[in-house]
Amino acid sequence: MINENQTIRKLQDELDNTTQLIESIRSKGADLTQFTNFLDGTLSHIRSTETSTTASTPSTPSISNCSECRQLKNALMLELTGKERYRFGYEQLAAMVKEAAPILRKQKQDYEASFEVIAKLTSELNEARKELSDLHQLSDESIENYRYIQRENQYMNDDNKSLGTKIQVLLAEIEEHRTGKRPAEINPTISEDENSSQQVPLTFRNVVELQHANQKLDKMVRELRAQNVIEDEDLNRTRFEELKKEHKLQEVKLKEAKTQLEMWETQMNSLVQERDFLRLLVSRSSSQTNSSSSSSVSTNYHQLENLRDQITRLQEKIDELSKKNTQIYNEKDELTRSSNEKIRTLQYELLTSRTEVEQTITKLNLAIDEQSTNRLTITSLRTEIKGWQERHKTILEMKEKQESQYYEILNELRQIKEEKSTLEMKLNTVEIERKFERIKYEQTDNECKFLKNEIKKNEQIQPVIEKLQNLAEFTKEKTKAMFEARMNDLMLNNDDLKQRFENEERERENDARNFQIRLDEVVHSLQQEKLQHQEMRNKFNMEKERAEQINQQLKEFETKLTTNKTQKSDFEQQLGDYEKELKLFKVQLESANHELELKQTLIQSGNDNINELNSIVEKSSVELENMKQEFDQKRYEFESEIQRLKGELAQQEIIQQQHETHIQSLNSQIQTIQDQHHAEFTKINELIEQAQIEKLALKQQLDEMENIRSHIKFENEQLQQNISQVTTSLYY
């Protein structure tokens, strides 16, 4: 992208340079026109001077005989011809540049579009790579999990098989005890069915052979699984190699496109060099025109021819570049099409791989569910019930603690309300005191006004004024001192109240935070209990299904017992027949009776065992029913407690909302009171300032009165002196 931006900037700079070159050529053409106009003016001036000289001096030579004029004419002709040629070449250059401008613009646009397409393709390739890597990781993880679960399933199957063999052996032993005959040995084969294995009883002798057969089967299964794993890995490898090959082909194509772009840049650099060479030629031609006109015309002519040749070459190169650009554009379209097709194929493969992964995940989840169902037992239920009981106790303890904390918080809120009421009473007393102080201040103001009026009335009486002034100053100082002391006390009380209020607000915020944290903990614990309750329900359902399966197995055992009873009845009939026959053979009868007694004892022991099994099954069923009833009762209790806790939480939330609204109202009242106090304080300060201003005005008036009094005294003294002088003069 950086190289692409650099090339675009280079092309823009080249276009700017070409425009500057055209403007310089135009300016040079204008300079040449100015020079020719100057020469025409000089010639006209020379002709006018020559006409004047011919009129004055007829014997002077003509203009045609003047060598300088001839040289000037020749130079002018050469300049005019050079100028025309230069204009013609300039027009051709301008036309060529105008013709090539749209082609260059199209090439520039195609170039920028190709870079955008390349950037999009690279981004899509990177996304596809990331998705492939993620899918490979998911497939590896799923394969590992699947293998692990297969192993565990194998272990479980082996355990089930071993249990089945043990059960068959026990059944065979029971039949031996009943009949007193050993069953015929049967060679185990790999292709035996489950029904045949259930019908034929097993003994300890053929258990080993069955174990060997199971081992052989396990080996065969493992080999088949290994082959399947190897085949899957080979398929994944082949797909990955194909994707790598396609990626390499796309990288090669991108490299080819980059090489073509570099070739194009080199060609553009060569064009820039040729343009610089043309600039040098133009500059040289302009310098040579200024130095010598005649030599410059010839050199300009040759240079123009060279320029034409170079322009033709440039046109050919531009045509070649346009053809290459079209080829590159076509290749770019092909690359985009092929890349889009490959991206589609990759997306399809990704979708297929995702579906396969999802299928494997579902299989794994099913296997995990089966494993979890196999591992669940009644002991886990009992332990969980005990845990529930313990949790219930802990919840009750937490509830008691929370209730105690809640009552403590309520007591604290009551204390805060009482303190608030006391503070309100204090504020009311302070307001009343401020009202009295206002009244006193108004009285003092009225007294001051009255004193001012008396001072105005009694300006001529100086001692009265002095007394009044002393009284006013004494009263003002006294009232001012009293007012300042009272204000200081009020400010201190206000600061104390503010500190108390801030401390109470902080404590209230801390209590609210702690209460909120406790509520969050209670809600979280309730949610956990709900989840655990749901898990217990699921486990109970699973255990219920397990119990149903056990009941089905017990029914099967009962059916087997009924078959055994039928066999017993047949055997008793045979014994009756044998008794009829054994009457002839007394000795054999005694032995047969002895054997019958032994067989009867064995049968009784078997029946006792069966009865014990039935009793155990009945006890287990009774225990399961009791557990079910207890679980239902506890579930009902837990649900009732949860509902009660929900109601309490709702009540607590309502109470909390009420407290919050009350606290907000109190805060608003306190803010209004503070605003009122602040306004009153500002008013009092304004009144104090006004009183000080009035005091200063009174002092100024008193000073003026003293000055007037002193002036009057001075005039009285002068009058007395004058009177004394007049009296002395009259006496004398």
Secondary structure as UniProt FT lines:
FT   HELIX           2..56
FT   TURN            58..59
FT   TURN            64..65
FT   HELIX           67..179
FT   TURN            190..191
FT   HELIX           194..199
FT   HELIX           204..291
FT   HELIX           293..375
FT   HELIX           378..457
FT   HELIX           462..582
FT   HELIX           586..731
//
